[in-house]
Amino acid sequence: MRNALKNLFHDEQGGEVLEYALIAGLIIVGAIAVISTVGDKVVARWTSMNSSL
C-alpha cells in the first residue's frame, strides 16, 4: 500500500494534460473576449445599415 501511494505521488504523467488544458482555457477566454468586442461593433454596423435602408 505504501509503495502504491509513493508511486502515485511521483507519477508526472498527468502534468502535460493539465498544461494543455490551461493553454486551451486561455485561448478560449481570449477568443470570447475578442468575439464579444468585435460582435458589438458588427451589431452596431448591421443596425446602421438596416436603418439606412
N, CA, C and O atoms as CSV, one atom per row, in Angstrom:
chain,resi,resn,atom,element,x,y,z
A,1,MET,N,N,0.819,-1.183,0.000
A,1,MET,CA,C,0.000,0.000,0.000
A,1,MET,C,C,0.871,1.258,0.000
A,1,MET,O,O,0.595,2.225,-0.711
A,2,ARG,N,N,1.911,1.221,0.802
A,2,ARG,CA,C,2.807,2.367,0.889
A,2,ARG,C,C,3.500,2.623,-0.449
A,2,ARG,O,O,3.665,3.775,-0.850
A,3,ASN,N,N,3.907,1.556,-1.143
A,3,ASN,CA,C,4.558,1.710,-2.450
A,3,ASN,C,C,3.582,2.259,-3.488
A,3,ASN,O,O,3.975,3.049,-4.347
A,4,ALA,N,N,2.321,1.852,-3.421
A,4,ALA,CA,C,1.329,2.348,-4.369
A,4,ALA,C,C,1.121,3.845,-4.193
A,4,ALA,O,O,1.043,4.572,-5.183
A,5,LEU,N,N,1.030,4.322,-2.958
A,5,LEU,CA,C,0.884,5.755,-2.700
A,5,LEU,C,C,2.134,6.521,-3.115
A,5,LEU,O,O,2.044,7.627,-3.648
A,6,LYS,N,N,3.289,5.934,-2.869
A,6,LYS,CA,C,4.546,6.573,-3.251
A,6,LYS,C,C,4.632,6.720,-4.763
A,6,LYS,O,O,5.042,7.767,-5.265
A,7,ASN,N,N,4.248,5.679,-5.488
A,7,ASN,CA,C,4.256,5.746,-6.947
A,7,ASN,C,C,3.231,6.751,-7.469
A,7,ASN,O,O,3.475,7.418,-8.474
A,8,LEU,N,N,2.097,6.862,-6.801
A,8,LEU,CA,C,1.068,7.799,-7.207
A,8,LEU,C,C,1.548,9.243,-7.089
A,8,LEU,O,O,1.266,10.057,-7.968
A,9,PHE,N,N,2.263,9.571,-6.026
A,9,PHE,CA,C,2.746,10.926,-5.828
A,9,PHE,C,C,3.909,11.279,-6.753
A,9,PHE,O,O,4.131,12.453,-7.050
A,10,HIS,N,N,4.643,10.279,-7.206
A,10,HIS,CA,C,5.781,10.544,-8.087
A,10,HIS,C,C,5.418,10.441,-9.562
A,10,HIS,O,O,6.268,10.685,-10.418
A,11,ASP,N,N,4.192,10.090,-9.876
A,11,ASP,CA,C,3.753,9.982,-11.263
A,11,ASP,C,C,3.515,11.382,-11.821
A,11,ASP,O,O,2.719,12.141,-11.268
A,12,GLU,N,N,4.199,11.730,-12.914
A,12,GLU,CA,C,4.083,13.048,-13.526
A,12,GLU,C,C,3.385,12.991,-14.882
A,12,GLU,O,O,3.474,13.948,-15.652
A,13,GLN,N,N,2.714,11.928,-15.183
A,13,GLN,CA,C,2.107,11.736,-16.487
A,13,GLN,C,C,0.935,12.694,-16.723
A,13,GLN,O,O,0.716,13.095,-17.866
A,14,GLY,N,N,0.191,13.067,-15.715
A,14,GLY,CA,C,-0.960,13.942,-15.885
A,14,GLY,C,C,-0.607,15.420,-15.969
A,14,GLY,O,O,-1.474,16.241,-16.266
A,15,GLY,N,N,0.638,15.771,-15.715
A,15,GLY,CA,C,1.064,17.168,-15.743
A,15,GLY,C,C,0.932,17.794,-17.116
A,15,GLY,O,O,0.534,18.952,-17.236
A,16,GLU,N,N,1.262,17.045,-18.144
A,16,GLU,CA,C,1.173,17.574,-19.505
A,16,GLU,C,C,-0.273,17.852,-19.886
A,16,GLU,O,O,-0.563,18.854,-20.540
A,17,VAL,N,N,-1.169,16.981,-19.486
A,17,VAL,CA,C,-2.578,17.173,-19.800
A,17,VAL,C,C,-3.097,18.439,-19.127
A,17,VAL,O,O,-3.874,19.185,-19.722
A,18,LEU,N,N,-2.679,18.679,-17.911
A,18,LEU,CA,C,-3.089,19.877,-17.184
A,18,LEU,C,C,-2.568,21.133,-17.878
A,18,LEU,O,O,-3.292,22.122,-17.991
A,19,GLU,N,N,-1.337,21.103,-18.338
A,19,GLU,CA,C,-0.768,22.255,-19.037
A,19,GLU,C,C,-1.529,22.536,-20.328
A,19,GLU,O,O,-1.830,23.692,-20.627
A,20,TYR,N,N,-1.840,21.506,-21.087
A,20,TYR,CA,C,-2.587,21.694,-22.328
A,20,TYR,C,C,-3.991,22.220,-22.036
A,20,TYR,O,O,-4.509,23.045,-22.788
A,21,ALA,N,N,-4.601,21.760,-20.971
A,21,ALA,CA,C,-5.938,22.242,-20.606
A,21,ALA,C,C,-5.895,23.715,-20.214
A,21,ALA,O,O,-6.804,24.468,-20.565
A,22,LEU,N,N,-4.868,24.137,-19.501
A,22,LEU,CA,C,-4.730,25.543,-19.131
A,22,LEU,C,C,-4.504,26.422,-20.357
A,22,LEU,O,O,-5.081,27.505,-20.460
A,23,ILE,N,N,-3.673,25.962,-21.280
A,23,ILE,CA,C,-3.430,26.720,-22.512
A,23,ILE,C,C,-4.705,26.827,-23.324
A,23,ILE,O,O,-5.026,27.903,-23.829
A,24,ALA,N,N,-5.432,25.739,-23.459
A,24,ALA,CA,C,-6.696,25.759,-24.205
A,24,ALA,C,C,-7.692,26.698,-23.533
A,24,ALA,O,O,-8.417,27.420,-24.218
A,25,GLY,N,N,-7.737,26.699,-22.222
A,25,GLY,CA,C,-8.634,27.594,-21.496
A,25,GLY,C,C,-8.294,29.058,-21.733
A,25,GLY,O,O,-9.191,29.884,-21.903
A,26,LEU,N,N,-7.004,29.386,-21.745
A,26,LEU,CA,C,-6.598,30.766,-22.012
A,26,LEU,C,C,-6.952,31.189,-23.435
A,26,LEU,O,O,-7.377,32.322,-23.662
A,27,ILE,N,N,-6.779,30.284,-24.385
A,27,ILE,CA,C,-7.134,30.594,-25.769
A,27,ILE,C,C,-8.633,30.825,-25.888
A,27,ILE,O,O,-9.064,31.742,-26.588
A,28,ILE,N,N,-9.424,30.013,-25.218
A,28,ILE,CA,C,-10.882,30.160,-25.275
A,28,ILE,C,C,-11.319,31.477,-24.644
A,28,ILE,O,O,-12.181,32.167,-25.188
A,29,VAL,N,N,-10.735,31.833,-23.504
A,29,VAL,CA,C,-11.087,33.095,-22.851
A,29,VAL,C,C,-10.711,34.276,-23.742
A,29,VAL,O,O,-11.474,35.236,-23.850
A,30,GLY,N,N,-9.551,34.215,-24.375
A,30,GLY,CA,C,-9.142,35.278,-25.294
A,30,GLY,C,C,-10.063,35.379,-26.492
A,30,GLY,O,O,-10.403,36.481,-26.923
A,31,ALA,N,N,-10.472,34.236,-27.035
A,31,ALA,CA,C,-11.380,34.247,-28.182
A,31,ALA,C,C,-12.732,34.832,-27.802
A,31,ALA,O,O,-13.322,35.580,-28.581
A,32,ILE,N,N,-13.223,34.504,-26.632
A,32,ILE,CA,C,-14.509,35.053,-26.185
A,32,ILE,C,C,-14.406,36.565,-26.029
A,32,ILE,O,O,-15.331,37.286,-26.400
A,33,ALA,N,N,-13.293,37.056,-25.485
A,33,ALA,CA,C,-13.118,38.495,-25.317
A,33,ALA,C,C,-13.082,39.208,-26.662
A,33,ALA,O,O,-13.698,40.262,-26.822
A,34,VAL,N,N,-12.369,38.642,-27.627
A,34,VAL,CA,C,-12.279,39.260,-28.951
A,34,VAL,C,C,-13.624,39.221,-29.655
A,34,VAL,O,O,-14.038,40.212,-30.257
A,35,ILE,N,N,-14.304,38.098,-29.589
A,35,ILE,CA,C,-15.596,37.964,-30.268
A,35,ILE,C,C,-16.622,38.913,-29.660
A,35,ILE,O,O,-17.413,39.512,-30.389
A,36,SER,N,N,-16.622,39.059,-28.347
A,36,SER,CA,C,-17.599,39.961,-27.731
A,36,SER,C,C,-17.305,41.413,-28.101
A,36,SER,O,O,-18.237,42.194,-28.295
A,37,THR,N,N,-16.046,41.785,-28.201
A,37,THR,CA,C,-15.683,43.152,-28.586
A,37,THR,C,C,-16.049,43.417,-30.042
A,37,THR,O,O,-16.668,44.434,-30.355
A,38,VAL,N,N,-15.672,42.514,-30.920
A,38,VAL,CA,C,-15.960,42.677,-32.342
A,38,VAL,C,C,-17.455,42.513,-32.595
A,38,VAL,O,O,-18.005,43.167,-33.482
A,39,GLY,N,N,-18.110,41.661,-31.839
A,39,GLY,CA,C,-19.539,41.419,-32.023
A,39,GLY,C,C,-20.374,42.669,-31.811
A,39,GLY,O,O,-21.337,42.904,-32.541
A,40,ASP,N,N,-20.015,43.471,-30.823
A,40,ASP,CA,C,-20.747,44.718,-30.578
A,40,ASP,C,C,-20.611,45.670,-31.766
A,40,ASP,O,O,-21.576,46.329,-32.152
A,41,LYS,N,N,-19.420,45.737,-32.338
A,41,LYS,CA,C,-19.201,46.613,-33.491
A,41,LYS,C,C,-19.968,46.113,-34.717
A,41,LYS,O,O,-20.506,46.912,-35.484
A,42,VAL,N,N,-20.017,44.806,-34.897
A,42,VAL,CA,C,-20.741,44.236,-36.032
A,42,VAL,C,C,-22.240,44.506,-35.893
A,42,VAL,O,O,-22.901,44.857,-36.870
A,43,VAL,N,N,-22.772,44.346,-34.694
A,43,VAL,CA,C,-24.197,44.603,-34.465
A,43,VAL,C,C,-24.508,46.078,-34.709
A,43,VAL,O,O,-25.535,46.404,-35.305
A,44,ALA,N,N,-23.633,46.966,-34.254
A,44,ALA,CA,C,-23.853,48.393,-34.480
A,44,ALA,C,C,-23.829,48.717,-35.966
A,44,ALA,O,O,-24.648,49.507,-36.436
A,45,ARG,N,N,-22.915,48.127,-36.705
A,45,ARG,CA,C,-22.820,48.368,-38.152
A,45,ARG,C,C,-24.057,47.808,-38.853
A,45,ARG,O,O,-24.606,48.446,-39.751
A,46,TRP,N,N,-24.490,46.627,-38.446
A,46,TRP,CA,C,-25.666,45.996,-39.049
A,46,TRP,C,C,-26.926,46.854,-38.791
A,46,TRP,O,O,-27.750,47.035,-39.687
A,47,THR,N,N,-27.061,47.366,-37.586
A,47,THR,CA,C,-28.193,48.211,-37.249
A,47,THR,C,C,-28.154,49.504,-38.066
A,47,THR,O,O,-29.191,49.967,-38.542
A,48,SER,N,N,-26.991,50.076,-38.228
A,48,SER,CA,C,-26.838,51.292,-39.020
A,48,SER,C,C,-27.219,51.052,-40.476
A,48,SER,O,O,-27.921,51.865,-41.077
A,49,MET,N,N,-26.766,49.953,-41.037
A,49,MET,CA,C,-27.087,49.623,-42.417
A,49,MET,C,C,-28.571,49.319,-42.576
A,49,MET,O,O,-29.177,49.680,-43.585
A,50,ASN,N,N,-29.149,48.664,-41.595
A,50,ASN,CA,C,-30.565,48.315,-41.665
A,50,ASN,C,C,-31.445,49.569,-41.597
A,50,ASN,O,O,-32.455,49.660,-42.296
A,51,SER,N,N,-31.065,50.519,-40.766
A,51,SER,CA,C,-31.869,51.735,-40.655
A,51,SER,C,C,-31.722,52.627,-41.872
A,51,SER,O,O,-32.634,53.391,-42.188
A,52,SER,N,N,-30.578,52.543,-42.571
A,52,SER,CA,C,-30.384,53.369,-43.766
A,52,SER,C,C,-31.187,52.848,-44.957
A,52,SER,O,O,-31.445,53.582,-45.910
A,53,LEU,N,N,-31.578,51.578,-44.892
A,53,LEU,CA,C,-32.383,51.025,-45.988
A,53,LEU,C,C,-33.802,51.422,-45.751
A,53,LEU,O,O,-34.680,51.075,-46.541
